[in-house]
């Protein structure tokens, strides 16, 4: 049983669904939910892969207040598991720390205090800068270019420098630990991905609360959301949840570098890979850039996205003990919201693709939409009384921020053709002279 994808949401009666699939095709997950008191069984290995947080044990969760409005952000983080790094440390060491601790983001410190985050979107932007596929614009561009030139020579920049180039960096949002979850829901529902929780006494950051943790909290504690139970039995179509216009995708035969540039330019963390008929093949996310950071992996940048999907699956198979891994999860417009949330929690995904029903069991069907953690949390917040939330607010901020760099199609074309332009060293391949 695959430890990453075989997580079973179970109720008191023990019913649940084990999510498994062969590595050759995407699957539609249909987990069951017990409406009275659902919980989630997650392996220790999977649990460690979080946004710089560690969940309370199930015993402590049971001690939380009866209604969610009486729960604070401090109740959902664990002080002991916070991992951070000084902003002056090299991006190479920061990447190793991300990988070793199985994190999706790494808090950055200055003079011992956390002030920002470094994540895989930042790593992707830095990689694209080093490769020459995007360039910096603005009054300080000459200073940035000098640092990038050194990186091409095999001298990594600081992680604080690299953290500036994510595809639209999230604002640094922080809240005192005594803050009600109401405020956190409002920020998450507007598209913010993570919130730094600070000590009410000292102001120091004591933990990171992520969108994924919030959705897990909702699923595990539905009895604390009395206005939500009935709504979860309706479908995505009935609730009008998800994005169906201009779903971001890329052709399976397009080179991987194009997928990275597109994700960066549009400030998204994942992109759907489709065939010529718009059937869903899989997805590439910014975390997959971890497979592209060594000089010997440079050839993958010119390989097709469809081929890279097999590389991703092979890597997951090795990482999780040779078990089969699922390339992508998807749902339908007539899927119940309860099953959507159960799948997001069980697979630990940040989004699910929405497809049309396919008559071919070997295909996912045509890609028609996407539903994200932001959409789910916006739905929860609206059904809890806040009707004025805009899930696109933070997305617009990120896309506006990403305009500080631009793609360089000419350089990208030259790199693909293998012309005389010297290919820069990839980020973590030091030259012999350093």
LONUMAR-168687 format. One record per atom (N, C-alpha, C): z, y, x. Coordinates in steps of 0.02 Angstrom, whole numbers, plus 50000, padded with zeros to 5 digits. Layout:
N
ZYX...
//
This chain:
434
500004994050042500005000050000500005006250044499545010950030499495016950072500085021550060500425023350113501035027250107500895034350084500295036750096500135043650078499935044250005499575039249980499295040049913499565035149863500035030849882500305025949835500995027849811501075034149793501715036549769501735035949693502275033649666502305032049595502805036349557502545041249517503005044849473503295039949423503965039449420504275034549375504805037749332504865035249271505375037649225505945032749222506385033449173506955028949167506745021749155506185020949120505975014149105505605010949163505535014649219505215011849278504465011749275504175014349222503445014249217503155019149266502555017749289502235022349336501575019449358501205023449395500565021149419500545021849494500295016849528500215016949599499505019349614499425024549654498775027549666498475024649729497985020449722497665017249779496915017349769496545016949824495815016649819495535014249885494925011949882494575010249943494345016649977494175016150040494005022150078493285024350066492895020650028492185022050021492025027149967492475028449921492305033049866492925036649841492815042649811493375046249781493645042349722494245044149699494515040749641494785045849592494815043549530495155047449477495835044349469496355048349483497045045749477497305046949407497635041949379497905042649311498625040349308499085043849343499785041949341500095043149273500605039149258500955039849195501585043949205501845046749152502455050849156502925049149100503545048349115504045047449064504305054449047504245056348983504375063248964505115065048967505555059948969506265061648965506545064049032506425060149083506705062049148506285059249203505715062349220505295059749272505575061149341505405057049388505595058249458505035055749502505085056949566504555054949611504835051149670504545045349683504755041349740504275042649797504515045349852504085047149908504365044149972503915041650014504145038550076504405043950124504835041850170505105046550218504565049750260504045045850277503505048350319503135053950283502995052850220502645058050181503075064150171503715062950160504165068550146504225073350204504135070850265504215075150323503645080050331503085078750296502505083050302502555088450249502915093850264503035099050215502945105850247502945111050205502855117850229503495120350261503685117350316504275119350355504915118950314504945114150267505555113350227505715105950223506325104550202506515097650186506875097850120506675093450074506965093550007507685091050008508075093449960508735090549950508665083349928509155079349939509135072449915509165072349839508975066549809508985066049736509685067049708510185065349748510875066249725511045073649717510825077749766510985084849762510565088249708509935085749697509525088549645509865088049577510225082549566510555081449502511115086549491511335089949544511865094849537511595101849522510925102549519510635109049504510805111149433510775117649418510935119949351510495116649298510755116449236510405113049182509745116349166509715122949165509095126549151508825129649215508165129649221507855131849284507995139249298508095143249246508215150449257508875151649293509315146649294509955147349329509925144449399509345142049419509255139349486509005144849532509235144849594509025149949642508545147049693508195151349728507725149049780508105145549836508725147549847509125144449899509295137249884509295135449819509445128549800508895123649821508295126249835507725121849848507515121349921507905124049966507735123550037508325120550075508165117850133508665114750176508685118450242509235121750256509285125850316509175121850380509415115750382509405111750444508705109950468508215109950423507545107550441507045113050457507255119250462506795124650476506565124350549505905124150558505595123850624505205130250634505305133750690504955140050703504755140450777504385145750794504165146550863504085153950879504225155950940504155162950961503425164850962503265170950940502575173050934502215173651001502585173951056502265174451122502055167651151502295162251121502105155651145501365154551133501045150451174500315149351169500135145851104499535147251080499285144151019499225136551029499115134351090499085127251105499745123751089500305126651111500955123751098501125124151024500925129650992501045130350920500685124950881500065123550900499685118250867500025111450876500265110150936500605103750950501245103250907501585108850898502195108850858502035107650784501485110550760501255109150692501125101750682500765098850730500565091850725501165087150730501585088250780502145083750792502655083850734502745089650703503215090150648502895089150580502245087750580501865086550518501965092250468501865098350494501945104350453501265107250434501255111150380500645114750363500685122150382501285124450399501365131250425501955131350472501965136350516502485137050566502725144250566503355145450549503625152250551503615155050622503435161350630503425164650694504025169350700504325169450759504905173750770504745179150821505085184850813505065190350861505785192550871506025192250932506735193750947507195189550904507005183350893507425178550859507385178750783506985183350755506945183950682506235182250658506185178450605505545176450577505205182350543504565183450559504215189150530503525187350503503285181250517502615179450494502545171850497501955169350476501805162250479501155161050517501115155150548500495152750578500315146250543499695145850519499485139750484498785137650506498525132550473497875129850493497295134550476497385138950428496865143950415496815148750474497385150550504497385154750564497065151050622497225144650628496935140650682496175140250675495945139550612495225139350600494885145850619495195151450599494915157950617494885159050692495405156950727495425157550800494885153250832494805147150808494285142750834493595145850825493465148650766492815151750753492695157850798493225161550813493165167150859492985164850929493325159650952493195156951018492485154351023492245151150971491575148450970491045153750962491235159650939490755164950929490445165050860490705161250813490405161050747490645166650701491185169850720491395176050686491585180950741491525187250726491705192450774492175197350741492565200850782493055205650758492725212450751492895216050699492655222950692493245227550683493155233850698493705238550693493835242050759494305246750758494415250950817494705247150876495035241550864495345237750918494935231550937494315231250914493915225250924493805223850998493745229051041493635227951112494225224351144494845225951122495435222651148495445215351127495275214051065495255207151040494725203151078494145206151089493605202551122493795200551193494175204651227494395203051295494855196951294495295196651245495735190751239495345184451222494845185251178494435179551160494025177251219493785181951260493415180051321493835175751367494475177351374494925173351415495035166451385495075166251318495155159751285494555155351298493955158251301493355154351315493355151651386493745154851428493805152451497494355147151503494675145551447495175140251447495885142751451495995149251438496665152151439496865153751368497265149551335497445150651265497825157151255497705160451200498065166451183498735164651152499135169651137499785168351105499665166551032500135163051003500075161050933500115167250888500495172350909500525178550871499845181850866499465181650920498785184350920498335180250874498365173650880497935169250841498085169650766498715171250749498915171550678498595177250640498245181750675497935187450642497265185850611496995179850625496295178750608496175173350556496695171750517496595167150462496135170250410495825166150369495365168550318495735172250263495995178050278496395181750229497115179450231497505182450274498185180050286498635181750226499045176950205499535178150152500015183750173500205188050127500735192950144501385189250158501785192050202502435189050217502925190950162503075186150119503515187350062504185184150076504725187850066505395184950077505845186850019506325182350005506795183349951507485181049972508025184549953508705182249967508825175549932509255171449960509365164749934509645164749863509965170149842510255170349775509745172249721509125173649741508605175749693508445170149644508375171949581508205166949529507495164449540507365158149518506695155349523506185159349483506405163349436505945167449397505515171749443505825175049491505455179349537504975175249580505205169349602504765165049643504165162749603504275160849540503715158749497503195164349492503435170449484502965176049477502535176949539502825176249598502435177049659501955171249669502195165149659501765159249666501205159249615501365161349554500865161449501500325166649513500465171449557499975176449575499575174549637499705168549664499295166049719499625165949787500245168249794500595167749858500755160449871500655158149932500735150949948501435149049969501805153650000502465151950025502905158150028503555156950022504045162350021504595160650071504765165450114505325164650160505975166150122506435161450125507085162350092507585164650144507925170250129508375173250178509105172550156509535172650206510255172350192510465178750157510835178150103511075184050067511575187950109511875184650159512375187950200512085191450261511625187950296511365190550360510645193050357510265190950308509565192850304509115188450345509395183650382508985179050422508635173950377508045171950397507675166850359508015160150368508185156750313508525150350317508095144550291507505146150264507075140850240506435143650211505945139250200505305141250172505195137450107505055141150054504905138149989504155138649978503835132949965503105132649958502905131549885502275132949870501995131449804502085124049788501945119749837501985112549826502685110349808503185113349841503885111649826504055113849755503795119549733503945121949666503645117349613503035115149624502725110549576503105103949574503335101549631503735095449634504385096449594504695102349602505315103849566505185103649491504645106649468504485106749397504405099549371504025095549408503895088649386504525084449383504945085249433505565081349436506105083749388506015089749360506545092749319506275095549253505835091849222505525094349160506045095649105506605092049106507115093149056507405100249060507305103549117507535110449125507025115549100506435113149077505905117549053505745115648980506185117448933506095115248864505455117648831505165123148854504555125748824503925122548851504005118048899503425115348935503215108348912503675104448887503545097348872502925096248829502895099648773502345098548726501685100848756501695106448791501085109248820500775104548871501185100748906500935096248958500515090448929500575089248864500185083948833499505086248810499345092648821498675095248806498235094548868497585095448859497105094448913496965101048949496635100449007496435106349044495985110849002495525107648965495065111448923495425115048867495905111748837496285114848782496695120748806496975120148866497395125548893496995130748932496345129248941495905133848979496175135249049496355129849083496635130349151496115127949201496075131449257495615129549310495065134749318494685134049372494115138349387493475134449378493015137249339492395133649324491775137649344491855143949363491305148049385491325148749461490745147949492490695148849564491185144549604491205138149587491625133549625491345132949696491775133749745491545134049814491415126949840490795125849862490605119249887490105120049943489945114449976489455114450029489075107850027488445108050046488035102050044488255097050096488215090650080488425085450126488035085350191487415087750189487005087650250487075094050291487485098850269487615104950307488075103450365487995107050421488445105750479489155107850465489625104650497490335105950487490515113150502490195116150553490355123050570490225127650512489715126150471489575130350413490135129950361490425124050354490985123350308491585127550331491725127450396492285131450422492165138850413491545141050427491385148150419491445150250345491215145950301491235147650229491955147950204492375143150224493075143350204493405149650229493255151550292493565157450321493325163750284492675164250273492395170250242492645171250171492755165750134492965166150065493725165450057494075164750114494805164450114495065158750070494775152750078495005146750043495215141650095495655137050075495905132150122495565125350115495115124650067494765118250058494095119550026493615115250040492945116050012492675109249991492375108949933492085102649908491435101149943491325094849959490695092549988490305088849934489685090949922489285088149867488615085649893488295081149854487635078849871487115083349839486475081549844485935085749819485955086649744486305082249708486365082749636487035085749614487395088649663488045091649651488585086649632488485080249649489005075249640489525076149696490155075449678490695076349727490725070549776490705072149840490755067049893491455066949925491765072549928492415073149962492585080349973493065081750015493215088750032493445089350103493335095250131493565096950198494065102650190494635102050223495155107250219495285110150288495645115650289495785118850353496215114350397496615109950368497015105450409496585100650450495975099350426495525094850462495255097850527495375104450536495165107450599495545104550658496105101150644496485097850697496075092550732495535090250699495095085150729494525088350769494555094950779493995098550811494225102950868494825101850893495115106550941495025104551015494735098851028494635096651097493895097051115493765098051179493075098851202492655092751184492945086751188492555080751174492385080051100492715084151057492575083950986492055089250965491805093051013491355098650997490725096350960490485090350975489885087850942489955087250867490575086250843490685085550771490515091950734490555097650767490405103950734489675104250712489235100650746488525100750729488335094750686488815090150675488685084450632488725086650559488475082550514488485084250443489185083650414489295087450361489935087050326490055079950299489525076750276489605069950250489845065250305489575065950365489815061750421490545063450437490715069850435491395071850452491905068950403491695067850341492145064650293492365057750317491905054050348492075047350374492555047950433492465053150474492915054350530493625055750505493665059850453494315061550423494655055150398494285050950363494575044750336494795040050391494385039550444494575035250500495225037750531495295044250539495895047050568496505045550525496435046350459496995044950415497175037550417496675033250423496815026150427497235024450488497075027650545497455026550606498155029550599498195035550571498835039050565499315035450519499045032150468499475028750420499445021150426499385018750488499455011650501498865007350479498265010250477497675006250460497565005250387497995008050344497905007250272497325011550249497015009550194496465013350166496725020050141496295025050145496485031650124495965034350076496175038850032495735041449980495405047950003494735048550000494395054450024494515060649981494585059849915494675065649872494935063249805495325067649773495565066249705495235071049657495085068649597494755072849548495005071149479494905075849433495095074949363494525077249319494615076749254494115078849205494395084449162493955087849125494175093249081494625090649025494535084149008494955081348955495565077548982495715078549046496315075649076496925079549053497455076049034498075079449013498395082949073498695088649059499005092449112499575088649145499915084449107500455080349136500185075949191499595073049181499295068749231499045072749291498805078749278498595083049333499175084649379499745086649350500325088349390500595082149427500605076449392500845070249424500415068549484499755069549478499305067949534499395072749592499475079149576499595084149629500235082449668500755080549632501395078849664501335072449704501035067349675500995060849709500555060949770500005064749767499535064949824499685070549872500135075249850500325080949892499725085349908499235085449862498645089649869498795096749845498395101449868498465108349846497995109949789497505105549777497035106649722496705100049704496455099649643496065093949621495395096549596494875092949612494205094849589494105092249518493745096049479493595094149410492865091949405492755085949380492085083149378491885081349306491235080749296490985077749234491075070249238491125066949181491155059749180490505056849207490545051749248489945048549276489865041549249489245039649235489105032749213489085027949271489045030749332489025026649393489725026149421490045020249421490735019649446490795021149521490235021249557490255022649628490245030149643490155034249591490115041449600490685044949563490865050749589491385054649555491125058349495490495059949495490215064249443490075071149471489735075149431489555081849454490165086349456490195090249510490735095049518490645100849471491155102449430491105107949383491685112849388492215111049424492775115649427493305113449477493845117149479494405115549523495045118249492495595114549499496245116849478496725116549538497095121849548497515122449608498255122949588498675122649639499395123649628499535130449597499145135549617499215142249589499095142049514498575138549493498425138049421498995134749383499275129349412499815125749379500435130149373500615133649427501215137849426501115143949381500505146349377500355151749330500455149449258500235143249244500325140349178501065139549161501455137049208502175136149197502505142849185502325147949226502635154449219502465157549150501845156749128501655159649063502015156249006502115149649011502465146048958503225146948963503435150449015504145152049022504285159349006503775162748980503895169548956503515175148988503205174149046502835179449080502095178749066501815183249026501115182749005500655187349044500915190949093500505196049127500355194449200500315188049216500205186149285499465185149299499255187049358498555186449379498505181649437498255175449427498215170649482497725172649537497305177749523496815179849573497075185349619497675187949605497925193749642497955192449717498305187049737498375185549808497715183249837497295179949797496645177749822496215183749841496235188949798495855195049814496125198249878496785198049886497085200849947496835197150009496825190450005496615186550062495885187750078495455188150026494745189250039494625196250066495025201050044494965207850071495165207950144495705204250161495935204050230495425200650275495065195750249494585192150291493985196350309493925202250278493355206650295493445209850363494025208950395494125211850462493745208050515493485202250497493045198550542492415196950503491865195850537491245194250503490925188250538490535184450499490195178750528489615181150569489435177450620488885179150664488365173650659487895174350613487415169150599486955167850659486805173150697486365172250754486675167750806487305169050824487645164950873487725157850847487885157150782487965150550754487315146550759486755149950745486105146550748485955144350819486105148650868485985146950938486405140950958487035140950938487475135450956487215128850927486965129050866486715122950834486095120350870485685124950894485075122950927485185120951000485775122151025485925120251094485535124251145485425130651131485035134951175485435136651238485135140451285485475141951349486145145551343486305148451284486955151751279487505146851297487925148851345488455144351367488965143351311489085137051293489575135551242490265136751270490675140751236491355141951261491775135651257492265135351300492725129751296493105130051230493255124351201493655124451140494375126151157494755127951107495385131351118495875127851164495915121351160496455118051196496205113951255495635115951282495375112451340495415117351399495925116851438496015121451493495515120051550495295125551581494855124651639495255122151698494905119351747495245116451805495575121851848495335128051840495585133351883496205136851854496435134451795497015137851765497635133451771
//
